[in-house]
Amino acid sequence: MKTLIVVLLGLALHVSQTEAAMVTKSYNFSAAQFAPAGALSGTIVGSFSFTYDDNIAFVNDVVPDSVSLTITATPYSTTNTRVDVQSLGGAAYEIVFGGLTGENQEVYPGIPNDFILTFRQEGGVITTQSFRFTEQKFQIFNAQMVSVTDVTAPPPPHAVPIPNVALAFMAMSIGLIASRRMNKGKA
């Protein structure tokens, strides 16, 4: 009976979370100095945000929450873009944001109006950035200058879990009743 009391008390005080670790990320980016010659001469500026389950090591084809991007008069939105997120271990991730003309992992010659932004992020540091796009000429253009900024709002503070007082009270009540019955049997 003492074992039952200890188990019930342990259940009452144990708090666990097995739910998904949903994370929302937001990024601003720019790409400029395109090559080869004849490419877009201006700067492409855009932003996107997405939500994914951080417990999963590789998440692909995530529909973005928001997109702000136009490349050579082609607007992009949540309906024609996707995000892939791959955990590289620890706090390191590779993020791929791309158009769906071909597929969001790569840009192919012969497929117009497509793009891909790839970068890695470890903690707050963003590295290994690349941006490629195609336009009506079916040629792939690579940005020589790419900048990505994490503009994700900090998460709200987590609530401190409170042990289940009702379950603890029930376990103590069962323990008292069992103790009285055991004492009555001895008398």
C-alpha positions as a printed NumPy array, in Angstrom:
array([[  0.   ,   0.   ,   0.   ],
       [  2.905,   2.352,   0.734],
       [  4.135,   1.729,  -2.809],
       [  0.766,   2.806,  -4.206],
       [  0.896,   6.007,  -2.167],
       [  4.396,   6.807,  -3.402],
       [  3.387,   6.125,  -7.029],
       [  0.266,   8.295,  -6.795],
       [  2.208,  11.105,  -5.13 ],
       [  4.876,  10.849,  -7.815],
       [  2.208,  11.092, -10.516],
       [  0.715,  14.095,  -8.798],
       [  4.017,  15.964,  -8.714],
       [  5.281,  14.875, -12.133],
       [  4.688,  17.356, -14.951],
       [  5.673,  16.416, -18.492],
       [  5.169,  17.897, -21.915],
       [  4.982,  15.686, -24.981],
       [  3.482,  18.233, -27.325],
       [  5.075,  19.6  , -30.479],
       [  7.681,  22.343, -30.149],
       [  6.18 ,  24.709, -32.713],
       [  8.589,  27.498, -33.671],
       [  7.867,  30.548, -35.824],
       [ 10.8  ,  32.168, -37.635],
       [ 10.905,  35.415, -39.646],
       [ 13.633,  36.614, -42.011],
       [ 14.421,  39.644, -44.164],
       [ 16.83 ,  39.203, -47.06 ],
       [ 18.419,  41.007, -49.966],
       [ 20.372,  39.811, -52.993],
       [ 22.434,  41.93 , -55.394],
       [ 25.265,  41.955, -57.933],
       [ 23.943,  39.184, -60.136],
       [ 26.073,  37.198, -62.549],
       [ 26.488,  36.383, -65.401],
       [ 26.41 ,  39.62 , -67.378],
       [ 22.96 ,  40.731, -68.464],
       [ 21.356,  39.753, -65.186],
       [ 19.101,  41.929, -63.098],
       [ 21.009,  45.107, -62.2  ],
       [ 19.032,  46.048, -59.085],
       [ 18.653,  44.538, -55.645],
       [ 16.024,  41.945, -54.748],
       [ 14.546,  42.545, -51.295],
       [ 12.091,  40.252, -49.555],
       [ 10.865,  38.72 , -46.32 ],
       [  9.159,  35.546, -45.194],
       [  8.016,  33.804, -42.028],
       [  7.048,  30.209, -41.319],
       [  6.106,  27.885, -38.453],
       [  7.461,  24.362, -38.031],
       [  7.882,  21.588, -35.431],
       [ 11.382,  21.906, -33.962],
       [ 11.259,  18.276, -32.744],
       [ 11.51 ,  17.   , -36.332],
       [ 15.043,  16.841, -37.82 ],
       [ 13.955,  17.547, -41.426],
       [ 10.785,  19.366, -42.357],
       [ 10.094,  20.03 , -46.034],
       [  7.411,  21.789, -48.032],
       [  6.334,  24.038, -45.161],
       [  3.816,  26.599, -46.389],
       [  5.083,  30.027, -45.258],
       [  2.933,  32.128, -42.926],
       [  3.792,  35.257, -44.919],
       [  5.861,  36.233, -47.978],
       [  6.826,  39.635, -49.361],
       [  8.809,  39.22 , -52.582],
       [  8.659,  40.318, -56.223],
       [ 11.363,  39.391, -58.735],
       [ 11.278,  41.016, -62.193],
       [  7.531,  41.727, -61.947],
       [  6.727,  38.196, -60.695],
       [  5.036,  38.337, -57.261],
       [  5.58 ,  35.479, -54.828],
       [  3.243,  34.548, -51.981],
       [  2.371,  31.716, -49.627],
       [  0.735,  29.856, -52.538],
       [  3.815,  29.604, -54.778],
       [  6.678,  29.252, -52.257],
       [  7.786,  26.664, -49.697],
       [ 10.352,  26.346, -46.909],
       [ 12.548,  23.366, -45.97 ],
       [ 14.258,  23.201, -42.56 ],
       [ 16.972,  20.698, -41.714],
       [ 18.571,  20.334, -38.3  ],
       [ 22.361,  20.106, -38.515],
       [ 22.688,  19.182, -34.834],
       [ 22.541,  21.377, -31.77 ],
       [ 21.231,  24.845, -32.598],
       [ 22.353,  24.697, -36.266],
       [ 19.842,  24.644, -39.125],
       [ 19.856,  24.88 , -42.903],
       [ 16.893,  26.761, -44.3  ],
       [ 15.83 ,  26.705, -47.95 ],
       [ 13.182,  29.151, -49.181],
       [ 12.144,  28.737, -52.798],
       [  9.574,  29.125, -55.497],
       [  7.488,  26.213, -56.712],
       [  7.971,  26.722, -60.441],
       [ 10.493,  23.871, -60.52 ],
       [ 10.842,  22.733, -56.925],
       [ 11.875,  24.63 , -53.829],
       [ 15.229,  22.826, -53.468],
       [ 16.818,  23.976, -56.739],
       [ 16.564,  26.315, -59.732],
       [ 16.788,  24.718, -63.176],
       [ 17.66 ,  26.292, -66.542],
       [ 14.681,  26.339, -68.85 ],
       [ 12.187,  26.967, -66.026],
       [ 11.36 ,  30.701, -65.871],
       [ 10.493,  32.768, -62.816],
       [ 11.913,  30.549, -60.105],
       [ 14.234,  31.285, -57.174],
       [ 15.993,  29.683, -54.224],
       [ 17.453,  31.252, -51.061],
       [ 19.633,  28.94 , -48.958],
       [ 21.348,  29.758, -45.677],
       [ 22.552,  28.225, -42.446],
       [ 21.853,  29.53 , -38.976],
       [ 23.525,  28.509, -35.749],
       [ 22.118,  30.318, -32.766],
       [ 21.909,  33.931, -33.931],
       [ 24.638,  33.658, -36.597],
       [ 23.638,  33.286, -40.254],
       [ 26.227,  31.947, -42.702],
       [ 26.573,  30.208, -46.088],
       [ 24.047,  32.344, -47.917],
       [ 23.151,  31.929, -51.584],
       [ 20.409,  33.255, -53.851],
       [ 19.687,  32.078, -57.413],
       [ 16.842,  32.887, -59.759],
       [ 15.667,  32.469, -63.338],
       [ 13.651,  34.911, -65.358],
       [ 11.978,  34.822, -68.762],
       [ 15.296,  34.207, -70.554],
       [ 15.533,  30.782, -68.838],
       [ 19.037,  31.569, -67.59 ],
       [ 20.171,  31.063, -63.969],
       [ 21.493,  34.147, -62.212],
       [ 23.543,  33.98 , -59.005],
       [ 23.729,  36.806, -56.479],
       [ 27.268,  37.771, -55.514],
       [ 26.002,  39.62 , -52.42 ],
       [ 23.365,  38.045, -50.167],
       [ 22.248,  39.264, -46.764],
       [ 19.817,  37.427, -44.485],
       [ 18.616,  38.818, -41.144],
       [ 16.659,  36.911, -38.508],
       [ 13.869,  39.25 , -37.402],
       [ 12.024,  36.678, -35.305],
       [ 10.362,  38.167, -32.234],
       [ 11.635,  36.647, -28.976],
       [  9.321,  33.964, -27.581],
       [  7.121,  34.853, -24.616],
       [  8.344,  33.633, -21.237],
       [  7.171,  30.112, -20.433],
       [  4.691,  29.638, -17.64 ],
       [  6.067,  27.706, -14.685],
       [  4.155,  24.418, -14.409],
       [  2.225,  23.985, -11.17 ],
       [  1.979,  20.433,  -9.794],
       [ -1.483,  18.94 ,  -9.904],
       [ -2.652,  19.783,  -6.398],
       [ -5.914,  17.821,  -6.736],
       [ -4.052,  14.615,  -7.615],
       [ -1.628,  15.145,  -4.729],
       [ -4.541,  15.69 ,  -2.331],
       [ -6.237,  12.529,  -3.624],
       [ -3.044,  10.495,  -3.128],
       [ -2.683,  11.798,   0.436],
       [ -6.359,  10.995,   1.166],
       [ -5.952,   7.433,  -0.109],
       [ -2.845,   7.127,   2.023],
       [ -4.699,   8.308,   5.144],
       [ -7.606,   5.921,   4.521],
       [ -5.222,   3.01 ,   3.941],
       [ -3.242,   3.903,   7.054],
       [ -6.413,   3.961,   9.204],
       [ -7.567,   0.605,   7.832],
       [ -4.158,  -0.925,   8.518],
       [ -4.23 ,   0.468,  12.084],
       [ -7.811,  -0.839,  12.657],
       [ -6.693,  -4.305,  11.59 ],
       [ -3.878,  -4.266,  14.182],
       [ -6.103,  -3.306,  17.104]])
